[in-house]
Amino acid sequence: MSKIETLCVQGGWQPKNGEPRVLPIYQSTTFKYESSNDMADLFDLKASGYFYTRLQNPTNDAVASKIAALEGGVAAMLTSSGQAANFYAVFNICEAGDHFISTSAIYGGTSNLFSVTMKKLGIECTFVDQDASDEEIEKAFRPNTKCFFGETVANPAGKVLDLKRFADLAHKHGVPMIVDNTFPTPILCRPIDFGVDIVTHSTTKYMDGHATAVGGCIVDSGNFDWEAQHDKFKGLTEPDPSYHGLAYTKAFGKGAFITKATAQLMRDLGSIQSPQNAFLLNLGLETLHLRMPRHCENALACAKFLKNHPKVAWVNYAGLEGDKYYELAQKQFKGGLPCGVLTFGIKGGREKSIQFMDSLKMICIVTHVADARSCVLHPASHTHRQLSDEQLIEAGVAPDLIRFSVGIENAEDIIADLTQALDKV
Ligand SMILES: *Cc1c(COP(=O)(O)O)cnc(C)c1O
């Protein structure tokens, strides 16, 4: 079993004789042992097994190992949300007094986490423009820099990250590259294949795919050599007094990063995904390889339609010939298409964009993005509502920008809805 389509359907759960064919929901906080000694061995790490769902649960582990296989990583953990995944991924290597770098075109929630909340923890983030030169970007590195973060395809800006270039820049300075791969999913892009070390997801989006369960995931490639930078990553390379005095790199080798995130962060902060949600996520994953090409095919059809419409001012979709990121998308994404999300603006600005959105019938206005149903959001009126037009442009969100998440309905029906709404503008 090695092809990605097969892993989507059968990865993570291989039942033994007489066991359920479908991954069961282990709806149990706790696990039973015959003797006190049996459980003591678990706590001493002499034996491996489950004891409490905050740390590990068989349903979650099966789904995590499926996602690890899809991304080509060695280990993965599920978290309660994408926010928790990105926080844990960075906080697993950074502590008070440390610094890290992030590209500036990232999801608003992540941007706030990095610039406001992590700052309160004493961790400083420098934001860089991903379209700047290497020279410009390298100025952001400091002796206490611990990682570099970016999004494969930025939400909502749609900018595409040159994964190999950024992984190389990070490695040149002895730090791992962490990439949020929520929008392409491993079906369209596997960042580890381009040298990225750690991959995160908001599984809430395409992976679940049906807008039913909030969740997140962290996948480790196992490729970053923490020991080569022993003094920089002491949290991984030196004994952890809160965990039996173990040094994660020595005790767990390539599993060091995820083991530390589980044993320390999940133990203490507890943002576990519920097994119910992991079950729903797994159902979504079973059809991910069928849904992603359809999302992309529909998005490309809509992008072409919008591009040619006289009332549309502009369209951004990296899969569209002539787009700023078209060549990079051809190199980096299967079939050259990044995801099913595109952005565009209506001639006449903010007011006309709102009028257009209010005229849509099948395509709904929702905060969510990247599920089976087509939907739109107007960041200037919704997520970025507090900003003035000048501030919006600074934030890379044009006042007329509509984020359009193209679903897997029939493309003709989607375009018919766009047409009738454009007619009303
Ligand atoms: C939605 C999203 C997140 C946050 O995930 P939640 O599951 O909503 O916490 C992080 N990154 C990206 C790219 C997202 O789209």
The ligand as an ORCA input file, in Angstrom:
! r2SCAN-3c Opt
* xyz 0 1
  C      -8.591     27.787      8.959
  C      -7.140     27.828      8.910
  C      -6.359     27.733     10.074
  C      -6.987     27.635     11.444
  O      -7.607     26.401     11.582
  P      -8.849     26.119     12.571
  O      -9.113     24.681     12.332
  O      -9.959     27.038     12.153
  O      -8.370     26.414     13.952
  C      -4.987     27.736      9.942
  N      -4.395     27.842      8.743
  C      -5.116     27.941      7.597
  C      -4.405     28.056      6.295
  C      -6.505     27.937      7.639
  O      -7.204     28.053      6.501
*
